[in-house]
């Protein structure tokens, strides 16, 4: 069984060709921290600190809410 991830970071990295190192450098965290962030399961109580989440959103030019896998685009 495959668990759903809490954040869409890996998907956005692939689409935007952004590396783990790019995120670590811009968020001023260790590379292993980014690896851990990408693997956070949706049921896990662990979360990315809000200041880092904001930086990640800026890197991908999305809102912080759009980083969550549970985010749904409102219907028009």
Gaussian input, Z-matrix of N, CA and C with variables (Angstrom, degrees):
# hf/3-21g

backbone

0 1
 N
 C     1     B1
 C     2     B2     1     A1
 N     3     B3     2     A2     1     D1
 C     4     B4     3     A3     2     D2
 C     5     B5     4     A4     3     D3
 N     6     B6     5     A5     4     D4
 C     7     B7     6     A6     5     D5
 C     8     B8     7     A7     6     D6
 N     9     B9     8     A8     7     D7
 C    10    B10     9     A9     8     D8
 C    11    B11    10    A10     9     D9
 N    12    B12    11    A11    10    D10
 C    13    B13    12    A12    11    D11
 C    14    B14    13    A13    12    D12
 N    15    B15    14    A14    13    D13
 C    16    B16    15    A15    14    D14
 C    17    B17    16    A16    15    D15
 N    18    B18    17    A17    16    D16
 C    19    B19    18    A18    17    D17
 C    20    B20    19    A19    18    D18
 N    21    B21    20    A20    19    D19
 C    22    B22    21    A21    20    D20
 C    23    B23    22    A22    21    D21
 N    24    B24    23    A23    22    D22
 C    25    B25    24    A24    23    D23
 C    26    B26    25    A25    24    D24
 N    27    B27    26    A26    25    D25
 C    28    B28    27    A27    26    D26
 C    29    B29    28    A28    27    D27
 N    30    B30    29    A29    28    D28
 C    31    B31    30    A30    29    D29
 C    32    B32    31    A31    30    D30
 N    33    B33    32    A32    31    D31
 C    34    B34    33    A33    32    D32
 C    35    B35    34    A34    33    D33
 N    36    B36    35    A35    34    D34
 C    37    B37    36    A36    35    D35
 C    38    B38    37    A37    36    D36
 N    39    B39    38    A38    37    D37
 C    40    B40    39    A39    38    D38
 C    41    B41    40    A40    39    D39
 N    42    B42    41    A41    40    D40
 C    43    B43    42    A42    41    D41
 C    44    B44    43    A43    42    D42
 N    45    B45    44    A44    43    D43
 C    46    B46    45    A45    44    D44
 C    47    B47    46    A46    45    D45
 N    48    B48    47    A47    46    D46
 C    49    B49    48    A48    47    D47
 C    50    B50    49    A49    48    D48
 N    51    B51    50    A50    49    D49
 C    52    B52    51    A51    50    D50
 C    53    B53    52    A52    51    D51
 N    54    B54    53    A53    52    D52
 C    55    B55    54    A54    53    D53
 C    56    B56    55    A55    54    D54
 N    57    B57    56    A56    55    D55
 C    58    B58    57    A57    56    D56
 C    59    B59    58    A58    57    D57
 N    60    B60    59    A59    58    D58
 C    61    B61    60    A60    59    D59
 C    62    B62    61    A61    60    D60
 N    63    B63    62    A62    61    D61
 C    64    B64    63    A63    62    D62
 C    65    B65    64    A64    63    D63
 N    66    B66    65    A65    64    D64
 C    67    B67    66    A66    65    D65
 C    68    B68    67    A67    66    D66
 N    69    B69    68    A68    67    D67
 C    70    B70    69    A69    68    D68
 C    71    B71    70    A70    69    D69
 N    72    B72    71    A71    70    D70
 C    73    B73    72    A72    71    D71
 C    74    B74    73    A73    72    D72
 N    75    B75    74    A74    73    D73
 C    76    B76    75    A75    74    D74
 C    77    B77    76    A76    75    D75
 N    78    B78    77    A77    76    D76
 C    79    B79    78    A78    77    D77
 C    80    B80    79    A79    78    D78
 N    81    B81    80    A80    79    D79
 C    82    B82    81    A81    80    D80
 C    83    B83    82    A82    81    D81
 N    84    B84    83    A83    82    D82
 C    85    B85    84    A84    83    D83
 C    86    B86    85    A85    84    D84
 N    87    B87    86    A86    85    D85
 C    88    B88    87    A87    86    D86
 C    89    B89    88    A88    87    D87
 N    90    B90    89    A89    88    D88
 C    91    B91    90    A90    89    D89
 C    92    B92    91    A91    90    D90
 N    93    B93    92    A92    91    D91
 C    94    B94    93    A93    92    D92
 C    95    B95    94    A94    93    D93
 N    96    B96    95    A95    94    D94
 C    97    B97    96    A96    95    D95
 C    98    B98    97    A97    96    D96
 N    99    B99    98    A98    97    D97
 C   100   B100    99    A99    98    D98
 C   101   B101   100   A100    99    D99
 N   102   B102   101   A101   100   D100
 C   103   B103   102   A102   101   D101
 C   104   B104   103   A103   102   D102
 N   105   B105   104   A104   103   D103
 C   106   B106   105   A105   104   D104
 C   107   B107   106   A106   105   D105
 N   108   B108   107   A107   106   D106
 C   109   B109   108   A108   107   D107
 C   110   B110   109   A109   108   D108
 N   111   B111   110   A110   109   D109
 C   112   B112   111   A111   110   D110
 C   113   B113   112   A112   111   D111
 N   114   B114   113   A113   112   D112
 C   115   B115   114   A114   113   D113
 C   116   B116   115   A115   114   D114
 N   117   B117   116   A116   115   D115
 C   118   B118   117   A117   116   D116
 C   119   B119   118   A118   117   D117
 N   120   B120   119   A119   118   D118
 C   121   B121   120   A120   119   D119
 C   122   B122   121   A121   120   D120
 N   123   B123   122   A122   121   D121
 C   124   B124   123   A123   122   D122
 C   125   B125   124   A124   123   D123
 N   126   B126   125   A125   124   D124
 C   127   B127   126   A126   125   D125
 C   128   B128   127   A127   126   D126
 N   129   B129   128   A128   127   D127
 C   130   B130   129   A129   128   D128
 C   131   B131   130   A130   129   D129
 N   132   B132   131   A131   130   D130
 C   133   B133   132   A132   131   D131
 C   134   B134   133   A133   132   D132
 N   135   B135   134   A134   133   D133
 C   136   B136   135   A135   134   D134
 C   137   B137   136   A136   135   D135
 N   138   B138   137   A137   136   D136
 C   139   B139   138   A138   137   D137
 C   140   B140   139   A139   138   D138
 N   141   B141   140   A140   139   D139
 C   142   B142   141   A141   140   D140
 C   143   B143   142   A142   141   D141
 N   144   B144   143   A143   142   D142
 C   145   B145   144   A144   143   D143
 C   146   B146   145   A145   144   D144
 N   147   B147   146   A146   145   D145
 C   148   B148   147   A147   146   D146
 C   149   B149   148   A148   147   D147
 N   150   B150   149   A149   148   D148
 C   151   B151   150   A150   149   D149
 C   152   B152   151   A151   150   D150
 N   153   B153   152   A152   151   D151
 C   154   B154   153   A153   152   D152
 C   155   B155   154   A154   153   D153
 N   156   B156   155   A155   154   D154
 C   157   B157   156   A156   155   D155
 C   158   B158   157   A157   156   D156
 N   159   B159   158   A158   157   D157
 C   160   B160   159   A159   158   D158
 C   161   B161   160   A160   159   D159
 N   162   B162   161   A161   160   D160
 C   163   B163   162   A162   161   D161
 C   164   B164   163   A163   162   D162
 N   165   B165   164   A164   163   D163
 C   166   B166   165   A165   164   D164
 C   167   B167   166   A166   165   D165
 N   168   B168   167   A167   166   D166
 C   169   B169   168   A168   167   D167
 C   170   B170   169   A169   168   D168
 N   171   B171   170   A170   169   D169
 C   172   B172   171   A171   170   D170
 C   173   B173   172   A172   171   D171
 N   174   B174   173   A173   172   D172
 C   175   B175   174   A174   173   D173
 C   176   B176   175   A175   174   D174
 N   177   B177   176   A176   175   D175
 C   178   B178   177   A177   176   D176
 C   179   B179   178   A178   177   D177
 N   180   B180   179   A179   178   D178
 C   181   B181   180   A180   179   D179
 C   182   B182   181   A181   180   D180
 N   183   B183   182   A182   181   D181
 C   184   B184   183   A183   182   D182
 C   185   B185   184   A184   183   D183
 N   186   B186   185   A185   184   D184
 C   187   B187   186   A186   185   D185
 C   188   B188   187   A187   186   D186
 N   189   B189   188   A188   187   D187
 C   190   B190   189   A189   188   D188
 C   191   B191   190   A190   189   D189
 N   192   B192   191   A191   190   D190
 C   193   B193   192   A192   191   D191
 C   194   B194   193   A193   192   D192
 N   195   B195   194   A194   193   D193
 C   196   B196   195   A195   194   D194
 C   197   B197   196   A196   195   D195
 N   198   B198   197   A197   196   D196
 C   199   B199   198   A198   197   D197
 C   200   B200   199   A199   198   D198
 N   201   B201   200   A200   199   D199
 C   202   B202   201   A201   200   D200
 C   203   B203   202   A202   201   D201
 N   204   B204   203   A203   202   D202
 C   205   B205   204   A204   203   D203
 C   206   B206   205   A205   204   D204
 N   207   B207   206   A206   205   D205
 C   208   B208   207   A207   206   D206
 C   209   B209   208   A208   207   D207
 N   210   B210   209   A209   208   D208
 C   211   B211   210   A210   209   D209
 C   212   B212   211   A211   210   D210
 N   213   B213   212   A212   211   D211
 C   214   B214   213   A213   212   D212
 C   215   B215   214   A214   213   D213
 N   216   B216   215   A215   214   D214
 C   217   B217   216   A216   215   D215
 C   218   B218   217   A217   216   D216
 N   219   B219   218   A218   217   D217
 C   220   B220   219   A219   218   D218
 C   221   B221   220   A220   219   D219
 N   222   B222   221   A221   220   D220
 C   223   B223   222   A222   221   D221
 C   224   B224   223   A223   222   D222
 N   225   B225   224   A224   223   D223
 C   226   B226   225   A225   224   D224
 C   227   B227   226   A226   225   D225

   B1=1.4462
   B2=1.5312
   B3=1.3239
   B4=1.4613
   B5=1.5280
   B6=1.3218
   B7=1.4596
   B8=1.5205
   B9=1.2977
   B10=1.4562
   B11=1.5252
   B12=1.3224
   B13=1.4582
   B14=1.5227
   B15=1.3269
   B16=1.4622
   B17=1.5331
   B18=1.3313
   B19=1.4670
   B20=1.5242
   B21=1.3153
   B22=1.4588
   B23=1.5303
   B24=1.2978
   B25=1.4584
   B26=1.5267
   B27=1.3290
   B28=1.4662
   B29=1.5280
   B30=1.3190
   B31=1.4687
   B32=1.5309
   B33=1.3234
   B34=1.4669
   B35=1.5258
   B36=1.3226
   B37=1.4698
   B38=1.5278
   B39=1.3263
   B40=1.4619
   B41=1.5276
   B42=1.3118
   B43=1.4654
   B44=1.5282
   B45=1.3335
   B46=1.4657
   B47=1.5305
   B48=1.3409
   B49=1.4701
   B50=1.5355
   B51=1.3347
   B52=1.4684
   B53=1.5203
   B54=1.3180
   B55=1.4628
   B56=1.5276
   B57=1.3268
   B58=1.4644
   B59=1.5251
   B60=1.3326
   B61=1.4634
   B62=1.5287
   B63=1.3258
   B64=1.4706
   B65=1.5247
   B66=1.3317
   B67=1.4628
   B68=1.5205
   B69=1.3351
   B70=1.4652
   B71=1.5226
   B72=1.3101
   B73=1.4621
   B74=1.5270
   B75=1.3269
   B76=1.4624
   B77=1.5326
   B78=1.3350
   B79=1.4715
   B80=1.5223
   B81=1.3159
   B82=1.4673
   B83=1.5261
   B84=1.3419
   B85=1.4636
   B86=1.5229
   B87=1.3202
   B88=1.4513
   B89=1.5281
   B90=1.3018
   B91=1.4595
   B92=1.5325
   B93=1.3227
   B94=1.4698
   B95=1.5314
   B96=1.3184
   B97=1.4655
   B98=1.5224
   B99=1.3211
   B100=1.4677
   B101=1.5263
   B102=1.3352
   B103=1.4646
   B104=1.5240
   B105=1.3263
   B106=1.4712
   B107=1.5256
   B108=1.3290
   B109=1.4553
   B110=1.5251
   B111=1.3196
   B112=1.4640
   B113=1.5275
   B114=1.3180
   B115=1.4685
   B116=1.5321
   B117=1.3223
   B118=1.4712
   B119=1.5233
   B120=1.3186
   B121=1.4556
   B122=1.5318
   B123=1.3301
   B124=1.4681
   B125=1.5297
   B126=1.3200
   B127=1.4607
   B128=1.5214
   B129=1.3124
   B130=1.4606
   B131=1.5211
   B132=1.3230
   B133=1.4661
   B134=1.5254
   B135=1.3302
   B136=1.4612
   B137=1.5174
   B138=1.3177
   B139=1.4581
   B140=1.5205
   B141=1.2890
   B142=1.4635
   B143=1.5280
   B144=1.3506
   B145=1.4730
   B146=1.5334
   B147=1.3167
   B148=1.4704
   B149=1.5285
   B150=1.3390
   B151=1.4624
   B152=1.5278
   B153=1.3255
   B154=1.4648
   B155=1.5255
   B156=1.3192
   B157=1.4612
   B158=1.5278
   B159=1.3177
   B160=1.4712
   B161=1.5280
   B162=1.3356
   B163=1.4675
   B164=1.5270
   B165=1.3317
   B166=1.4652
   B167=1.5271
   B168=1.3153
   B169=1.4660
   B170=1.5348
   B171=1.3208
   B172=1.4599
   B173=1.5300
   B174=1.3252
   B175=1.4749
   B176=1.5296
   B177=1.3343
   B178=1.4603
   B179=1.5263
   B180=1.3264
   B181=1.4582
   B182=1.5357
   B183=1.3384
   B184=1.4641
   B185=1.5237
   B186=1.3177
   B187=1.4623
   B188=1.5224
   B189=1.3090
   B190=1.4561
   B191=1.5296
   B192=1.3204
   B193=1.4629
   B194=1.5235
   B195=1.3243
   B196=1.4590
   B197=1.5339
   B198=1.3151
   B199=1.4584
   B200=1.5237
   B201=1.3103
   B202=1.4617
   B203=1.5266
   B204=1.3250
   B205=1.4614
   B206=1.5090
   B207=1.3295
   B208=1.4567
   B209=1.5305
   B210=1.3317
   B211=1.4588
   B212=1.5213
   B213=1.3151
   B214=1.4689
   B215=1.5170
   B216=1.3310
   B217=1.4503
   B218=1.5167
   B219=1.3460
   B220=1.4645
   B221=1.5268
   B222=1.3147
   B223=1.4566
   B224=1.5236
   B225=1.3159
   B226=1.4830
   B227=1.5029
   A1=108.99
   A2=116.12
   A3=121.63
   A4=109.42
   A5=115.83
   A6=120.29
   A7=109.73
   A8=115.84
   A9=121.05
   A10=108.86
   A11=115.61
   A12=120.67
   A13=110.32
   A14=115.60
   A15=121.35
   A16=111.55
   A17=116.13
   A18=120.94
   A19=111.45
   A20=116.97
   A21=123.50
   A22=112.17
   A23=117.83
   A24=121.46
   A25=112.26
   A26=117.32
   A27=119.85
   A28=111.23
   A29=116.39
   A30=121.01
   A31=110.41
   A32=116.65
   A33=120.89
   A34=111.71
   A35=116.64
   A36=120.26
   A37=110.26
   A38=115.73
   A39=120.77
   A40=110.74
   A41=116.56
   A42=121.78
   A43=111.78
   A44=116.32
   A45=121.18
   A46=114.06
   A47=115.85
   A48=121.50
   A49=111.82
   A50=114.88
   A51=123.11
   A52=106.80
   A53=117.21
   A54=121.09
   A55=111.52
   A56=114.60
   A57=120.92
   A58=109.36
   A59=115.51
   A60=120.43
   A61=111.14
   A62=117.80
   A63=121.13
   A64=110.52
   A65=115.94
   A66=120.43
   A67=110.50
   A68=117.00
   A69=120.63
   A70=110.89
   A71=116.67
   A72=120.95
   A73=111.17
   A74=116.68
   A75=120.32
   A76=112.80
   A77=116.47
   A78=120.10
   A79=111.85
   A80=116.53
   A81=123.27
   A82=111.13
   A83=114.85
   A84=121.53
   A85=108.58
   A86=115.73
   A87=121.54
   A88=109.66
   A89=115.84
   A90=121.69
   A91=112.40
   A92=116.87
   A93=120.77
   A94=112.20
   A95=116.48
   A96=120.46
   A97=109.89
   A98=116.46
   A99=120.74
   A100=109.94
   A101=117.35
   A102=120.37
   A103=110.77
   A104=117.17
   A105=121.40
   A106=110.95
   A107=117.13
   A108=121.20
   A109=111.32
   A110=116.18
   A111=121.47
   A112=111.57
   A113=116.86
   A114=121.43
   A115=114.15
   A116=118.64
   A117=120.52
   A118=109.26
   A119=115.21
   A120=123.05
   A121=109.92
   A122=116.98
   A123=120.63
   A124=113.33
   A125=117.57
   A126=120.81
   A127=113.03
   A128=116.51
   A129=121.82
   A130=109.59
   A131=116.64
   A132=120.38
   A133=111.75
   A134=116.88
   A135=121.75
   A136=109.40
   A137=115.86
   A138=119.68
   A139=109.97
   A140=115.15
   A141=121.48
   A142=107.56
   A143=117.50
   A144=119.33
   A145=110.53
   A146=116.33
   A147=121.17
   A148=113.48
   A149=118.43
   A150=119.25
   A151=110.67
   A152=117.03
   A153=120.89
   A154=110.42
   A155=116.64
   A156=120.47
   A157=110.06
   A158=115.63
   A159=120.29
   A160=110.49
   A161=117.18
   A162=120.79
   A163=111.49
   A164=115.88
   A165=119.86
   A166=109.89
   A167=116.89
   A168=121.00
   A169=110.17
   A170=116.77
   A171=120.96
   A172=111.21
   A173=116.80
   A174=121.14
   A175=109.89
   A176=116.50
   A177=121.25
   A178=113.23
   A179=116.82
   A180=122.31
   A181=111.45
   A182=114.86
   A183=122.13
   A184=107.99
   A185=116.65
   A186=119.42
   A187=108.74
   A188=116.85
   A189=120.48
   A190=109.99
   A191=117.51
   A192=121.52
   A193=111.20
   A194=116.85
   A195=120.77
   A196=112.87
   A197=117.52
   A198=120.66
   A199=111.89
   A200=117.00
   A201=121.16
   A202=110.25
   A203=116.63
   A204=119.98
   A205=111.89
   A206=117.11
   A207=120.08
   A208=112.18
   A209=116.56
   A210=120.85
   A211=110.25
   A212=116.66
   A213=120.30
   A214=108.47
   A215=115.03
   A216=120.67
   A217=108.20
   A218=117.34
   A219=119.84
   A220=111.18
   A221=117.56
   A222=122.27
   A223=109.33
   A224=116.21
   A225=120.66
   A226=111.29
   D1=137.97
   D2=-178.15
   D3=-102.57
   D4=126.32
   D5=178.04
   D6=-83.12
   D7=146.91
   D8=178.48
   D9=-84.18
   D10=138.63
   D11=179.58
   D12=-80.95
   D13=151.58
   D14=-178.89
   D15=-74.64
   D16=-36.33
   D17=-175.46
   D18=-117.03
   D19=153.26
   D20=-179.87
   D21=-93.02
   D22=21.84
   D23=-173.17
   D24=-59.57
   D25=-47.93
   D26=-177.34
   D27=-61.41
   D28=-42.40
   D29=177.77
   D30=-60.87
   D31=-45.79
   D32=-179.49
   D33=-67.73
   D34=-33.76
   D35=176.49
   D36=-62.50
   D37=-44.92
   D38=-178.99
   D39=-63.26
   D40=-48.69
   D41=-177.50
   D42=-63.79
   D43=-40.41
   D44=-175.48
   D45=-95.59
   D46=0.50
   D47=-179.68
   D48=55.51
   D49=47.08
   D50=178.23
   D51=-105.58
   D52=136.56
   D53=-178.04
   D54=-95.25
   D55=165.56
   D56=174.83
   D57=-58.23
   D58=-40.46
   D59=-178.80
   D60=-65.22
   D61=-38.65
   D62=177.04
   D63=-57.22
   D64=-46.39
   D65=-178.84
   D66=-67.63
   D67=-44.39
   D68=179.93
   D69=-59.14
   D70=-43.44
   D71=-179.17
   D72=-65.11
   D73=-47.77
   D74=-177.55
   D75=-69.05
   D76=-29.33
   D77=178.98
   D78=-92.85
   D79=-4.21
   D80=179.97
   D81=55.79
   D82=49.63
   D83=176.45
   D84=-129.56
   D85=167.11
   D86=177.97
   D87=-70.03
   D88=147.71
   D89=179.18
   D90=-54.44
   D91=-40.61
   D92=179.57
   D93=-63.23
   D94=-29.14
   D95=176.93
   D96=-62.47
   D97=-43.95
   D98=179.71
   D99=-64.44
   D100=-42.99
   D101=176.67
   D102=-55.82
   D103=-41.31
   D104=179.70
   D105=-67.87
   D106=-41.62
   D107=179.67
   D108=-58.61
   D109=-43.43
   D110=-176.53
   D111=-63.78
   D112=-28.20
   D113=-174.97
   D114=-97.07
   D115=8.38
   D116=-178.87
   D117=-67.97
   D118=123.10
   D119=179.50
   D120=-75.71
   D121=149.42
   D122=-178.03
   D123=-61.43
   D124=-24.28
   D125=179.71
   D126=-90.78
   D127=-4.66
   D128=-179.21
   D129=-75.91
   D130=141.87
   D131=177.93
   D132=-81.02
   D133=-10.20
   D134=177.31
   D135=-67.56
   D136=143.11
   D137=175.47
   D138=-144.28
   D139=164.20
   D140=178.52
   D141=-81.54
   D142=135.15
   D143=177.77
   D144=-55.87
   D145=142.74
   D146=-173.50
   D147=-58.68
   D148=-35.62
   D149=179.36
   D150=-66.08
   D151=-38.09
   D152=178.34
   D153=-73.01
   D154=-38.02
   D155=178.42
   D156=-61.65
   D157=-39.21
   D158=178.08
   D159=-63.79
   D160=-42.46
   D161=178.58
   D162=-64.27
   D163=-40.20
   D164=179.00
   D165=-64.22
   D166=-42.26
   D167=177.80
   D168=-60.00
   D169=-40.67
   D170=178.40
   D171=-65.35
   D172=-39.62
   D173=179.16
   D174=-58.29
   D175=-42.80
   D176=-176.81
   D177=-93.61
   D178=-0.84
   D179=179.93
   D180=56.95
   D181=47.67
   D182=176.92
   D183=-131.06
   D184=169.14
   D185=174.89
   D186=-79.47
   D187=162.23
   D188=178.07
   D189=-61.37
   D190=-37.01
   D191=-179.96
   D192=-63.01
   D193=-34.48
   D194=-178.55
   D195=-71.21
   D196=-11.34
   D197=176.52
   D198=-76.54
   D199=-21.58
   D200=-179.35
   D201=-81.11
   D202=139.45
   D203=179.10
   D204=-69.19
   D205=-22.30
   D206=-179.01
   D207=-80.87
   D208=-5.35
   D209=-179.03
   D210=-65.25
   D211=131.97
   D212=176.89
   D213=-124.98
   D214=138.76
   D215=178.66
   D216=-73.79
   D217=128.43
   D218=179.54
   D219=-62.74
   D220=143.99
   D221=178.72
   D222=-74.39
   D223=146.29
   D224=178.96
   D225=-87.45

